[in-house]
Every structure is written in structure tokens, then in C-alpha cells.
Amino acid sequence: MNLQIRSAALLGAAALLGGAALAGCSSDSSPSSVASSAAAAIGSKASELASSAGALASSAASAVASAEAAASSAVADVTGGLDAAGDVKLGTPVTSSDGKVEVPITVANGQGDPQKYLVQVDFQDASGNRLDTVVVTVPEVPAGGTAQATATSNRSLSGQVKAVVSRAVRY
């Protein structure tokens, strides 16, 4: 979103400079009336762009909140589960061709019986802000064995994205 605001500011500045240059070259209008018109148009466009940026931020926050609610619900549905975050390792996140981020999951079952795992993976930006969250079910990891799965973001993510295990339950 900061990139969009910066782009809007640069666009506004370019339009202002262009308007000022045209005002100086115009023979039909006074420079001050052309500059005033350009300034009004720039102010209107900047307000419009700021409003759009705010709507995008609100939409992204809503998507993250929805994903978090779904993840919490999925974890809450597991009865008798035990914390198993130590059993889960994540690989390196990779952005797919559709912009979604994928991260490999390895689950090591150190128990004497086969276990199922529910793993919540949070996708974060470089500052640690949550961009998205998903829950992956890893069925029937053999006793003393490992299993592989992949967590894929619900939507396209941009920038530097890291993945962290938010919660993991063994049941």
C-alpha cells in the first residue's frame, strides 16, 4: 500500500509540474488560472487515489481476518489434540505463477502410533505483519516417520514473504 501512495504522490507531482509548464507556455489562458485548475485536478486525483488505497488496505485486513477465523475454527474442531509445533519444519517460501506463496511442510512423528497433524501457517511480511494464514491437515504420519505437505496462501502476496508455524496440533 505504501508503494501505491508513493506512486500517487509522484503522479500528482508530475501532473503539477506538467501543468505549471503548460501554464507558462499558454497564450489563451492566464498562467494562474491554468495552474489553479491543474492544482484542483491534482488534489481531486490524490484524494481519489488515497481513498482507493484505503479501500485496498481495508480489503486486505478483511481477508486476513477471515482467514484467521477459518484457521481458528479448524483448530478448535480438533478434540484431544496436543501441541506439536516442535514436530513441524517449514521449507523456503516460493511464489507460484499465480502470485500465491507456497511453502513445503515436513512433519516428524516421534510417537509410537500413527498421528494426524493440523498445522497453521502464517505468511508474514518483512516486518512480521500477518498477510495471510492457512491450515493444512497432514493425515496419518507413520509412527517414527515423516510426511510432507504444502501450505499455499489463499491469495496473491507480494514483497518479501516469510512463513511461520503459528500452531500445530497432533491428534
Stockholm file with secondary structure:
# STOCKHOLM 1.0

chainA/1-171         MNLQIRSAALLGAAALLGGAALAGCSSDSSPSSVASSAAAAIGSKASELASSAGALASSAASAVASAEAAASSAVADVTGGLDAAGDVKLGTPVTSSDGKVEVPITVANGQGDPQKYLVQVDFQDASGNRLDTVVVTVPEVPAGGTAQATATSNRSLSGQVKAVVSRAVRY
#=GR chainA/1-171 SS CHHHHHHHHHHHHHHHHHHHHHHHHCSSSCHHHHHHHHHHHHHHHHHHHHHHHHHHHHHHHHHHHHHHHHHHHHHHTCSSCEECGGGEEECCCEECTTSEEEEEEEEECCSSSCEEEEEEEEEECTTCCEEEEEEEEEEEECTTCEEEEEEEEEEECCSSCEEEEEEEEEC
#=GC SS_cons         CHHHHHHHHHHHHHHHHHHHHHHHHCSSSCHHHHHHHHHHHHHHHHHHHHHHHHHHHHHHHHHHHHHHHHHHHHHHTCSSCEECGGGEEECCCEECTTSEEEEEEEEECCSSSCEEEEEEEEEECTTCCEEEEEEEEEEEECTTCEEEEEEEEEEECCSSCEEEEEEEEEC
//
